[in-house]
Amino acid sequence: MANKPKIAIIVSSTRPTRFADVPTAWIKAQAEARGDMEVEVVDLRDYPLPFFDEVASNAWAPSQNPVAQKWQKKIGEFDGYIFVVAEYNRSITGALKNALDQAYVEWARKPFGAIGYGSMGAANALGHLQNIGVELQMVPTRNNVRIGGSDFFKVHSGFGGSGNLADIEATIAPAAKAMLDDVVWWARATMAARAEPAKAA
């Protein structure tokens, strides 16, 4: 398929004991099986960003920190994003909030979906992420994947679970399909819209 959107799967937890690698591998496999997008895992562990300390957002002034510049260059390569969202105390991780704040230009006018996990299915974290994304001029998808309740404890090895999302796939696969459908549709739409000024010029 021509002009496949490039989608980053962003791993938002950096803890050594994180669960994030399990849903990351699962959603990557779901996305790759479709054939209508290119996906790449982008791990925040690989970008040891300082707490945001620039004079302003890069919407107003170029960032000076070389790691921030590397981060901006990387996320700027993509047409959309899927965040793997751990819920910490009813919100997103500090690492993810900081990473979002370290860019602006690169996020704008691109879609994002999420696969979230926690005892409540990351409901609060996903709500916060959507609000932040709108402020960054992103397009949040209506559909997301939520791993919560008994499903969460069934697969989280830290709580005695199997560590295998295949055990709950019947529950989460329909949501994953809907979310990926949304991401691809909006990625194509925003890619076309962003291309219009260049054509006019």
C-alpha distance (Angstrom), angle and dihedral (degrees) to the residues before:
residue distance angle dihedral
M1 . . .
A2 3.81 . .
N3 3.79 120.5 .
K4 3.76 97.0 12.8
P5 3.79 109.5 -170.8
K6 3.78 115.6 -113.0
I7 3.79 110.1 -129.4
A8 3.80 126.7 -168.7
I9 3.79 120.1 -147.4
I10 3.80 101.7 -150.3
V11 3.81 116.8 -156.5
S12 3.80 105.8 -148.1
S13 3.80 102.8 -173.2
T14 3.79 119.4 76.4
R15 3.82 100.2 179.8
P16 3.83 116.4 127.1
T17 3.82 89.4 -126.8
R18 3.79 96.5 44.7
F19 3.80 123.1 148.4
A20 3.82 90.7 -151.4
D21 3.79 96.2 98.3
V22 3.82 91.1 67.5
P23 3.83 97.9 57.2
T24 3.81 90.2 36.7
A25 3.80 92.4 59.2
W26 3.80 91.6 43.7
I27 3.81 97.4 50.4
K28 3.82 90.7 43.4
A29 3.81 89.5 55.7
Q30 3.81 91.2 47.6
A31 3.80 91.4 51.0
E32 3.80 95.4 45.4
A33 3.80 92.3 49.8
R34 3.81 90.6 62.0
G35 3.80 97.8 61.4
D36 3.81 94.6 -150.1
M37 3.81 98.7 99.9
E38 3.79 141.7 32.1
V39 3.79 114.2 -125.0
E40 3.79 133.7 -164.6
V41 3.78 129.7 -179.8
V42 3.81 113.3 -124.9
D43 3.80 111.2 -167.8
L44 3.80 120.5 -159.5
R45 3.80 87.9 -146.5
D46 3.81 86.7 72.8
Y47 3.81 92.1 56.2
P48 3.84 109.2 56.3
L49 3.79 93.8 -168.0
P50 3.80 120.6 -172.7
F51 3.76 117.6 -126.2
F52 3.79 104.7 -80.9
D53 3.80 106.0 -78.7
E54 3.80 104.5 152.8
V55 3.79 122.1 126.9
A56 3.81 88.8 -110.7
S57 3.78 143.7 -23.1
N58 3.78 113.5 -63.1
A59 3.79 85.9 -110.1
W60 3.82 84.5 77.1
A61 3.80 107.0 22.8
P62 3.82 134.8 14.3
S63 3.78 113.9 -99.7
Q64 3.80 115.0 -112.3
N65 3.80 102.5 -160.3
P66 3.83 110.9 95.5
V67 3.81 93.5 -142.8
A68 3.81 90.0 52.4
Q69 3.80 89.4 49.6
K70 3.81 90.5 50.1
W71 3.82 89.7 49.2
Q72 3.79 92.8 49.7
K73 3.79 91.9 48.7
K74 3.80 91.1 50.7
I75 3.78 98.4 48.5
G76 3.78 90.0 42.7
E77 3.82 88.1 67.1
F78 3.81 92.7 70.2
D79 3.79 136.9 81.7
G80 3.79 94.8 -154.2
Y81 3.77 144.3 -6.3
I82 3.79 143.3 -129.0
F83 3.78 113.1 -158.9
V84 3.79 120.5 -152.8
V85 3.79 98.2 -145.5
A86 3.79 126.8 -159.2
E87 3.79 113.7 -170.1
Y88 3.80 113.3 -132.9
N89 3.80 115.2 -175.4
R90 3.81 93.3 -24.8
S91 3.80 96.6 -47.1
I92 3.79 144.6 66.8
T93 3.78 121.6 -73.2
G94 3.79 119.3 -82.1
A95 3.80 88.4 -122.0
L96 3.80 91.7 58.4
K97 3.81 94.8 45.9
N98 3.78 90.0 51.0
A99 3.82 91.9 47.6
L100 3.80 91.0 50.8
D101 3.81 90.7 50.2
Q102 3.81 92.1 50.7
A103 3.81 91.6 71.7
Y104 3.78 139.9 31.4
V105 3.78 111.1 157.7
E106 3.80 91.9 55.6
W107 3.83 95.5 51.8
A108 3.79 97.8 46.0
R109 3.81 121.2 113.9
K110 3.78 94.8 3.7
P111 3.82 129.0 113.5
F112 3.75 130.1 -119.5
G113 3.77 137.4 -169.9
A114 3.77 130.1 -179.0
I115 3.76 147.1 -146.9
G116 3.78 107.5 -149.9
Y117 3.76 133.2 -175.0
G118 3.77 138.8 -168.7
S119 3.78 139.1 103.3
M120 3.83 89.4 -67.0
G121 3.78 95.6 37.1
A122 3.82 91.9 -99.7
A123 3.81 88.7 -75.1
N124 3.79 95.0 152.3
A125 3.79 94.2 41.2
L126 3.79 91.7 51.2
G127 3.79 90.9 49.4
H128 3.80 90.8 52.4
L129 3.79 91.3 46.1
Q130 3.79 91.6 52.6
N131 3.82 91.4 51.2
I132 3.80 91.3 49.5
G133 3.79 91.3 47.0
V134 3.80 92.5 53.2
E135 3.81 90.0 52.5
L136 3.81 87.9 52.6
Q137 3.84 88.7 53.0
M138 3.80 92.2 -110.1
V139 3.80 126.7 142.5
P140 3.83 112.3 -120.2
T141 3.77 115.2 -154.7
R142 3.77 120.2 -123.9
N143 3.80 92.2 -134.8
N144 3.80 124.1 63.4
V145 3.79 137.2 160.1
R146 3.79 116.1 -107.5
I147 3.79 121.6 -169.3
G148 3.77 107.2 -168.7
G149 3.76 146.9 130.1
S150 3.78 117.0 20.4
D151 3.82 91.5 -9.8
F152 3.79 90.4 59.6
F153 3.79 93.8 51.5
K154 3.81 91.1 42.7
V155 3.81 92.7 61.6
H156 3.83 104.9 26.9
S157 3.79 106.1 98.5
G158 3.80 90.8 -159.4
F159 3.79 87.7 68.2
G160 3.78 95.5 42.4
G161 3.79 95.3 -87.4
S162 3.78 128.3 141.7
G163 3.80 99.3 -105.1
N164 3.81 87.5 -135.0
L165 3.80 120.3 113.6
A166 3.81 89.4 -164.2
D167 3.81 84.7 80.1
I168 3.83 90.4 67.2
E169 3.79 100.0 26.3
A170 3.80 93.5 114.1
T171 3.80 87.9 60.0
I172 3.80 100.1 44.5
A173 3.82 104.7 29.5
P174 3.84 95.3 81.9
A175 3.80 90.8 52.6
A176 3.79 90.7 47.2
K177 3.79 91.5 53.0
A178 3.80 91.7 48.8
M179 3.80 92.4 48.3
L180 3.80 93.3 47.4
D181 3.82 90.3 47.3
D182 3.81 88.3 54.1
V183 3.80 94.4 47.2
V184 3.80 93.3 50.4
W185 3.81 94.0 45.2
W186 3.79 93.5 49.5
A187 3.81 92.7 41.5
R188 3.79 90.8 56.2
A189 3.79 91.9 44.9
T190 3.80 94.7 49.1
M191 3.80 92.7 42.4
A192 3.80 88.8 56.7
A193 3.79 92.4 45.1
R194 3.81 93.5 49.1
A195 3.80 89.6 50.1
E196 3.82 93.2 56.9
P197 3.85 97.4 79.1
A198 3.80 89.9 50.2
K199 3.81 90.8 52.0
A200 3.79 91.4 48.3
A201 3.80 90.9 51.5
